[in-house]
Amino acid sequence: MTPVLRVGIFGFYSYQNLGDNVMAYLFSKRVKDDGHDPIVYAKRRSDKMDWGVKICSDVKEFIDSVDVVIFGGGGLLIPRQQPSEIVQDFNDDLGLILEYTKEKSIKLFAFSIGGAGKDIDEIVPVARQELIRRLNYVTLRNREDLKLLAQANTEGEFLDDVVWTTSRRISGSRYDKGRSRLRVGLNIYLGSSRRSRLAKRILQIVTRIRKDIDFIFYEINPKKDGHFGAFCANLTQDNCSSKILTDVEDACGEASSLDLLITTRLHFGVIAMSYGVPCIAYSGAEKTKLLYKRINRSSFFWRIGDIHKLLFLFLFPGAIQKIVRDGSEVINPVIVENAMQHYTRLSRSLEGVLGASSRSVHHLQ
């Protein structure tokens, strides 16, 4: 009988951030498929994390409960010069994880983690430098971070973001795509700048004019009080509705049901594109720009100042139909197959832990 490992899965999972929770779901599902017991660390357990796996909310208890720890996705190598309260909370937990695993000589692996293309000595806090140095093996989601392997003397490789595999691992919606009305999802976080205010005004006008389109406004990272922080139009209009997405399977169903998604969040867009839904990255981060360039979708990356593109999209006859048609082209299958290799590397790493454990027991005998 094959021994069962207790596999700790650690990431940015305590803060109801959809993209990170999808990664936790994907990796815990693979660990279960391999016949092991996944234990996910999440400080603030949500009923939306009922994936049939154990959830642990105390760092010490978490480490005492596992045989090996994997860091499952996320920007764990991105420098955080002035971290928010939430990021600082995560950094504190990361520091404890590194301390306790060192005390117990627990092996560490990381899959589909990313940085910002910086050298190792530019990554702060220093716990993130220690992380990359301590890893037994790592897969990086950005080519720009490959130099960290030599700098940290860590074994690893580049593989496309694991979130590209979402449609292979989570069933999508059966919503009829042959309907006459378009479903356009918006998940946009705008500030108080003049351009942001103008973009909000334009979107308010567009939703009133385009009565033939159903607009669904999404919040994928609600605050503790459930506050809807993303942009939302006037919900008294028959063609406008809103949803807070924290449940992984529900969110994937929503994303796959759309004809077009406009979002500022990288991974919500990747989730949608994995189901063949075109996605415009509006006012996205630099990491999003790099990804869109890599997948030959640079024309779908819009800056906050590209307000004229919003007007053209919704007010010029046939424009939205064209972008839906152009964006519905299947993402290069090579990207998805490459991303699937994260799971292969995960399985091999766990096999290696079992092999090392067996050799150790044999040596003691």
MOZI-V188245 format. One record per residue. N is the residue number from 0. RES is the residue in one small letter. PHI is phi in degrees with one decimal (NA if undefined). PSI is psi in whole degrees, -180 to 180 (999 if undefined). OMEGA is omega in degrees with one decimal (999 if undefined). Layout:
BEGIN
n=(N & N)
res=(RES & RES)
phi=(PHI & PHI)
psi=(PSI & PSI)
omega=(OMEGA & OMEGA)
END
This chain:
BEGIN
n=(0 & 1 & 2 & 3 & 4 & 5 & 6 & 7 & 8 & 9 & 10 & 11 & 12 & 13 & 14 & 15 & 16 & 17 & 18 & 19 & 20 & 21 & 22 & 23 & 24 & 25 & 26 & 27 & 28 & 29 & 30 & 31 & 32 & 33 & 34 & 35 & 36 & 37 & 38 & 39 & 40 & 41 & 42 & 43 & 44 & 45 & 46 & 47 & 48 & 49 & 50 & 51 & 52 & 53 & 54 & 55 & 56 & 57 & 58 & 59 & 60 & 61 & 62 & 63 & 64 & 65 & 66 & 67 & 68 & 69 & 70 & 71 & 72 & 73 & 74 & 75 & 76 & 77 & 78 & 79 & 80 & 81 & 82 & 83 & 84 & 85 & 86 & 87 & 88 & 89 & 90 & 91 & 92 & 93 & 94 & 95 & 96 & 97 & 98 & 99 & 100 & 101 & 102 & 103 & 104 & 105 & 106 & 107 & 108 & 109 & 110 & 111 & 112 & 113 & 114 & 115 & 116 & 117 & 118 & 119 & 120 & 121 & 122 & 123 & 124 & 125 & 126 & 127 & 128 & 129 & 130 & 131 & 132 & 133 & 134 & 135 & 136 & 137 & 138 & 139 & 140 & 141 & 142 & 143 & 144 & 145 & 146 & 147 & 148 & 149 & 150 & 151 & 152 & 153 & 154 & 155 & 156 & 157 & 158 & 159 & 160 & 161 & 162 & 163 & 164 & 165 & 166 & 167 & 168 & 169 & 170 & 171 & 172 & 173 & 174 & 175 & 176 & 177 & 178 & 179 & 180 & 181 & 182 & 183 & 184 & 185 & 186 & 187 & 188 & 189 & 190 & 191 & 192 & 193 & 194 & 195 & 196 & 197 & 198 & 199 & 200 & 201 & 202 & 203 & 204 & 205 & 206 & 207 & 208 & 209 & 210 & 211 & 212 & 213 & 214 & 215 & 216 & 217 & 218 & 219 & 220 & 221 & 222 & 223 & 224 & 225 & 226 & 227 & 228 & 229 & 230 & 231 & 232 & 233 & 234 & 235 & 236 & 237 & 238 & 239 & 240 & 241 & 242 & 243 & 244 & 245 & 246 & 247 & 248 & 249 & 250 & 251 & 252 & 253 & 254 & 255 & 256 & 257 & 258 & 259 & 260 & 261 & 262 & 263 & 264 & 265 & 266 & 267 & 268 & 269 & 270 & 271 & 272 & 273 & 274 & 275 & 276 & 277 & 278 & 279 & 280 & 281 & 282 & 283 & 284 & 285 & 286 & 287 & 288 & 289 & 290 & 291 & 292 & 293 & 294 & 295 & 296 & 297 & 298 & 299 & 300 & 301 & 302 & 303 & 304 & 305 & 306 & 307 & 308 & 309 & 310 & 311 & 312 & 313 & 314 & 315 & 316 & 317 & 318 & 319 & 320 & 321 & 322 & 323 & 324 & 325 & 326 & 327 & 328 & 329 & 330 & 331 & 332 & 333 & 334 & 335 & 336 & 337 & 338 & 339 & 340 & 341 & 342 & 343 & 344 & 345 & 346 & 347 & 348 & 349 & 350 & 351 & 352 & 353 & 354 & 355 & 356 & 357 & 358 & 359 & 360 & 361 & 362 & 363 & 364)
res=(m & t & p & v & l & r & v & g & i & f & g & f & y & s & y & q & n & l & g & d & n & v & m & a & y & l & f & s & k & r & v & k & d & d & g & h & d & p & i & v & y & a & k & r & r & s & d & k & m & d & w & g & v & k & i & c & s & d & v & k & e & f & i & d & s & v & d & v & v & i & f & g & g & g & g & l & l & i & p & r & q & q & p & s & e & i & v & q & d & f & n & d & d & l & g & l & i & l & e & y & t & k & e & k & s & i & k & l & f & a & f & s & i & g & g & a & g & k & d & i & d & e & i & v & p & v & a & r & q & e & l & i & r & r & l & n & y & v & t & l & r & n & r & e & d & l & k & l & l & a & q & a & n & t & e & g & e & f & l & d & d & v & v & w & t & t & s & r & r & i & s & g & s & r & y & d & k & g & r & s & r & l & r & v & g & l & n & i & y & l & g & s & s & r & r & s & r & l & a & k & r & i & l & q & i & v & t & r & i & r & k & d & i & d & f & i & f & y & e & i & n & p & k & k & d & g & h & f & g & a & f & c & a & n & l & t & q & d & n & c & s & s & k & i & l & t & d & v & e & d & a & c & g & e & a & s & s & l & d & l & l & i & t & t & r & l & h & f & g & v & i & a & m & s & y & g & v & p & c & i & a & y & s & g & a & e & k & t & k & l & l & y & k & r & i & n & r & s & s & f & f & w & r & i & g & d & i & h & k & l & l & f & l & f & l & f & p & g & a & i & q & k & i & v & r & d & g & s & e & v & i & n & p & v & i & v & e & n & a & m & q & h & y & t & r & l & s & r & s & l & e & g & v & l & g & a & s & s & r & s & v & h & h & l & q)
phi=(NA & -69.2 & -60.4 & -105.7 & -90.8 & -93.6 & -104.3 & -78.8 & -119.0 & -122.3 & -172.7 & -87.1 & -102.4 & -93.4 & -128.4 & 54.7 & -95.2 & -56.1 & -57.2 & -69.2 & -66.4 & -61.9 & -64.2 & -60.2 & -61.7 & -62.4 & -73.4 & -65.7 & -63.9 & -66.5 & -59.7 & -64.2 & -59.6 & -81.4 & 88.6 & -106.9 & -104.3 & -80.0 & -128.0 & -94.7 & -88.3 & -147.7 & -64.5 & -114.9 & -64.3 & -117.0 & -65.6 & -80.3 & -105.0 & -82.4 & -104.8 & 78.6 & -126.1 & -74.7 & -112.9 & -119.0 & -113.1 & -121.3 & -60.5 & -63.1 & -62.0 & -59.5 & -67.5 & -67.4 & -98.2 & -122.2 & -101.4 & -155.2 & -122.9 & -117.2 & -96.2 & -101.8 & 80.1 & 106.6 & -86.2 & -70.7 & -108.8 & -79.3 & -62.3 & -125.5 & -66.0 & -128.4 & -66.6 & -70.8 & -59.1 & -67.1 & -64.8 & -64.2 & -60.8 & -64.2 & -58.4 & -61.8 & -64.6 & -60.2 & -59.7 & -68.0 & -58.3 & -65.1 & -66.1 & -69.7 & -69.1 & -68.0 & -60.8 & -99.9 & 54.6 & -86.9 & -73.1 & -122.0 & -134.1 & -139.5 & -133.8 & 59.6 & -97.4 & -138.7 & -131.1 & -127.5 & 74.4 & -89.1 & -69.1 & -61.7 & -75.8 & -94.1 & -85.9 & -128.0 & -69.1 & -65.2 & -58.9 & -72.3 & -67.8 & -62.4 & -57.1 & -64.4 & -76.0 & -86.1 & -67.2 & -75.9 & -164.2 & -146.9 & -110.6 & -103.7 & -89.9 & -123.8 & -60.7 & -63.2 & -96.5 & -60.1 & -62.6 & -64.9 & -61.4 & -68.9 & -65.1 & -98.5 & 55.9 & -118.9 & -81.7 & 177.5 & -162.8 & -91.5 & -139.9 & -59.8 & -49.1 & -60.3 & -65.2 & -62.4 & -89.3 & -52.7 & -66.3 & -81.0 & -112.1 & -130.9 & -64.6 & -92.2 & -81.9 & -102.3 & -59.1 & -69.8 & -80.6 & -92.7 & -69.2 & -80.3 & -90.2 & -79.6 & -107.4 & -114.4 & -95.4 & -127.6 & -134.7 & -121.3 & -109.1 & -118.3 & -89.3 & -113.1 & -68.1 & -61.0 & -65.1 & -64.4 & -64.3 & -66.5 & -62.0 & -61.4 & -63.4 & -62.8 & -65.1 & -61.7 & -66.9 & -59.9 & -65.9 & -77.4 & -77.5 & -88.5 & -67.9 & -84.6 & -116.3 & -91.8 & -101.6 & -118.0 & -99.1 & -115.1 & -116.4 & -114.7 & -145.1 & -66.9 & -72.9 & -56.5 & -86.1 & 80.0 & -59.6 & -87.2 & -89.5 & -76.1 & -63.5 & -143.8 & -82.2 & -70.1 & -78.6 & -76.0 & -76.8 & -61.3 & -95.2 & -122.7 & -146.7 & -137.0 & -147.1 & -98.7 & -107.5 & -125.3 & -81.1 & -60.1 & -67.8 & -62.5 & -63.9 & -67.1 & -63.1 & -64.4 & -59.1 & -74.2 & -84.1 & -83.9 & -93.3 & -159.1 & -120.8 & -120.3 & -146.2 & -93.5 & -97.5 & -56.2 & -75.9 & -63.8 & -65.8 & -65.1 & -56.8 & -61.0 & -64.7 & -64.9 & -93.7 & 85.8 & -90.3 & -65.0 & -138.1 & -96.4 & -89.5 & -102.6 & 57.1 & -79.9 & -78.2 & -60.6 & -62.7 & -69.7 & -59.8 & -63.0 & -65.8 & -63.3 & -66.4 & -65.9 & -99.6 & 60.8 & -124.7 & -57.8 & -69.0 & -97.1 & -99.0 & -113.4 & -83.9 & -59.0 & -80.0 & -84.2 & -65.6 & -61.2 & -69.7 & -63.3 & -61.2 & -62.7 & -57.8 & -97.5 & -108.8 & -86.7 & -54.6 & 82.7 & -65.8 & -68.7 & -63.4 & -67.5 & -70.4 & -65.0 & -66.3 & -66.8 & -80.6 & -83.3 & -60.7 & -62.0 & -60.3 & -45.3 & -59.5 & -61.3 & -63.5 & -65.7 & -62.7 & -64.1 & -65.5 & -63.1 & -68.7 & -57.0 & -67.0 & -62.3 & -65.8 & -61.4 & -61.1 & -64.4 & -64.1 & -68.0 & -61.3 & -65.2 & -64.0 & -63.4 & -63.2 & -64.7 & -65.4 & -65.2 & -65.1 & -65.6 & -64.2 & -61.8 & -64.1 & -67.5 & -75.6)
psi=(130 & 129 & 150 & 126 & 144 & 109 & 112 & 134 & 118 & 138 & -162 & 60 & 1 & 4 & 24 & 37 & 115 & -48 & -44 & -38 & -33 & -41 & -42 & -42 & -48 & -45 & -38 & -35 & -42 & -42 & -43 & -42 & -31 & -1 & 14 & 172 & 108 & 140 & 113 & 132 & 122 & 114 & -37 & 90 & 137 & 147 & -13 & -1 & 25 & 80 & 12 & 22 & 159 & 136 & 130 & 136 & 5 & 128 & -48 & -45 & -39 & -51 & -36 & -17 & -4 & 160 & -23 & 153 & 132 & 140 & 112 & 86 & 168 & 165 & 56 & -13 & 10 & 128 & 139 & 86 & -44 & 78 & 145 & 174 & -41 & -46 & -38 & -39 & -44 & -44 & -40 & -44 & -41 & -44 & -41 & -40 & -46 & -39 & -50 & -37 & -31 & -41 & -36 & 4 & 43 & 133 & 146 & 137 & 155 & 141 & 130 & 42 & 160 & 162 & -149 & 24 & 18 & 158 & 160 & -36 & -5 & -7 & 121 & 150 & 168 & -19 & -31 & -31 & -43 & -37 & -54 & -29 & -29 & -16 & 136 & -27 & 147 & 142 & 130 & 139 & -7 & 129 & -31 & -16 & 0 & -29 & -21 & -28 & -47 & -40 & -32 & -5 & 47 & 140 & 136 & -170 & 169 & 135 & 146 & 152 & 132 & -23 & -19 & -18 & 2 & -47 & -20 & -20 & -20 & 127 & 141 & -169 & 154 & 21 & 137 & 111 & -3 & 10 & 163 & -32 & 135 & 143 & 115 & 120 & 139 & 126 & 81 & 129 & 114 & 146 & -149 & 12 & 167 & -42 & -39 & -42 & -39 & -41 & -42 & -43 & -43 & -43 & -36 & -43 & -44 & -43 & -27 & -36 & -44 & 72 & -14 & -1 & 137 & 119 & 126 & 121 & 128 & 143 & 123 & 3 & 65 & 152 & 174 & -35 & 6 & 12 & 134 & 98 & -17 & 163 & 140 & 132 & -173 & 110 & -2 & -13 & 138 & -26 & 11 & 136 & 166 & 153 & 141 & 123 & 109 & -22 & 126 & -50 & -39 & -42 & -40 & -37 & -42 & -49 & -42 & -15 & -10 & 159 & -25 & 139 & 137 & 119 & 153 & -9 & 126 & -55 & -27 & -38 & -42 & -40 & -50 & -46 & -28 & -24 & 6 & 14 & 125 & 145 & 128 & 124 & 105 & 123 & 41 & 169 & 169 & -36 & -31 & -40 & -43 & -42 & -44 & -34 & -40 & -32 & 14 & 41 & 33 & -31 & -12 & 3 & 112 & 136 & 166 & -29 & -5 & 48 & -32 & -29 & -34 & -45 & -46 & -43 & -45 & -20 & -19 & 126 & 127 & -6 & -45 & -36 & -37 & -43 & -33 & -42 & -47 & -38 & -11 & -3 & 137 & 134 & 141 & 118 & -21 & -36 & -46 & -44 & -38 & -42 & -32 & -20 & -17 & -41 & -39 & -44 & -38 & -49 & -43 & -38 & -42 & -37 & -38 & -39 & -43 & -42 & -43 & -39 & -41 & -41 & -37 & -44 & -43 & -40 & -40 & -30 & 999)
omega=(-178.6 & 177.9 & 180.0 & 176.7 & 170.5 & -170.8 & 176.2 & 179.6 & -174.4 & 177.5 & -177.0 & -169.5 & -173.2 & -166.3 & 176.1 & 177.1 & -170.4 & -176.5 & -180.0 & 179.1 & 175.1 & 178.9 & 177.5 & 178.7 & -176.7 & -177.3 & 178.5 & 177.4 & 179.2 & 178.8 & 177.5 & 178.9 & 179.4 & 176.9 & 179.7 & -178.1 & 177.4 & 174.7 & -175.7 & 175.3 & 175.6 & -174.2 & -179.6 & -176.5 & 177.8 & 176.9 & 177.4 & 178.8 & 179.3 & -176.6 & -176.9 & 177.1 & 178.7 & 175.8 & 179.7 & -174.6 & 178.7 & -174.2 & -178.1 & 178.2 & 179.2 & -178.1 & 178.1 & -174.3 & -170.9 & 176.1 & -177.3 & 179.4 & 171.0 & 174.8 & -169.2 & 174.6 & 176.9 & -178.5 & -173.9 & -179.8 & 177.3 & 177.9 & 178.6 & -176.4 & 179.8 & -174.2 & 173.8 & 179.6 & -179.3 & -179.5 & 177.4 & 177.1 & 177.5 & 179.5 & 178.5 & 178.7 & 178.8 & 178.6 & 178.9 & 177.7 & -179.6 & -179.9 & -175.6 & 179.3 & 177.0 & 178.8 & -175.5 & 179.8 & 178.5 & -179.8 & -177.9 & 175.5 & 177.7 & -177.5 & 177.8 & 174.7 & -175.2 & 174.6 & -179.0 & 179.2 & -178.5 & 172.3 & -173.5 & -178.3 & 175.7 & -176.8 & 177.3 & -1.1 & -174.2 & 176.8 & 179.1 & 172.9 & 179.1 & 179.8 & -176.5 & 178.9 & -175.1 & -174.0 & 174.2 & 178.0 & -178.6 & 167.4 & -177.1 & -176.8 & 178.9 & 176.9 & -176.3 & -178.1 & -175.9 & -179.4 & 179.8 & -178.3 & 179.0 & -178.3 & -178.5 & -175.7 & -177.7 & 179.1 & 178.7 & -177.0 & 173.7 & 169.8 & 178.8 & -174.8 & -178.5 & -177.9 & 174.7 & -177.9 & -172.9 & -176.5 & 177.7 & -173.0 & -177.6 & -178.8 & 178.8 & -178.9 & 174.1 & -179.5 & -176.6 & 179.0 & 179.8 & -178.1 & -177.4 & -178.3 & 176.8 & 173.0 & -179.6 & 178.0 & 177.9 & 176.0 & -170.6 & 177.4 & -175.8 & -179.8 & -176.7 & 179.4 & -179.9 & -180.0 & 178.5 & 179.4 & 179.2 & 178.4 & 177.8 & -178.8 & 179.8 & -180.0 & 176.0 & -179.4 & -177.4 & -178.4 & 177.7 & -176.8 & -174.3 & 178.7 & -178.9 & -179.3 & 172.9 & 179.9 & 177.4 & -178.0 & -174.2 & 167.1 & -177.4 & 178.4 & -175.5 & 176.4 & -178.5 & -178.0 & 179.8 & -177.5 & 178.5 & -173.8 & 179.2 & 178.3 & 178.0 & -179.7 & -178.8 & -174.9 & 175.7 & 177.5 & -176.2 & -176.1 & -179.1 & 175.4 & -179.6 & 178.5 & 171.9 & -176.0 & 174.1 & 177.2 & -173.5 & -176.3 & 176.8 & -179.0 & 178.8 & 175.8 & 178.4 & -177.9 & -176.6 & -178.1 & -172.3 & 169.8 & 179.7 & 174.5 & 172.9 & -174.6 & 172.8 & -175.5 & -175.1 & -169.0 & 173.6 & 177.2 & 179.3 & 176.3 & -179.3 & -178.2 & 178.4 & 176.9 & 179.9 & 179.0 & 178.6 & -176.7 & 172.9 & 175.4 & -176.8 & -179.0 & -178.9 & -179.7 & -179.4 & 179.8 & 177.8 & 178.3 & -180.0 & -179.9 & -179.3 & 176.2 & -177.8 & -177.8 & 178.3 & 176.3 & -176.8 & -179.3 & 179.0 & 175.9 & -177.8 & 175.7 & -179.5 & -179.8 & -178.6 & -177.0 & 179.6 & 179.3 & 175.6 & 179.2 & -179.3 & -176.7 & -172.7 & -174.2 & 179.0 & -176.8 & 176.6 & -175.3 & -177.7 & 177.5 & 180.0 & -177.2 & 175.1 & -179.7 & -178.5 & -176.3 & -178.8 & 176.3 & -176.3 & 174.4 & -179.4 & -177.7 & 177.5 & 179.3 & -179.0 & 179.4 & 177.3 & 179.3 & 178.8 & -178.3 & 174.7 & -178.1 & 177.5 & 179.5 & 177.6 & -178.8 & 179.7 & 179.6 & 179.2 & 175.3 & 178.5 & 177.5 & 178.1 & 179.7 & 179.0 & 179.3 & 179.9 & 179.6 & 179.8 & 179.4 & 179.7 & -179.9 & -179.3 & 179.7 & 999)
END
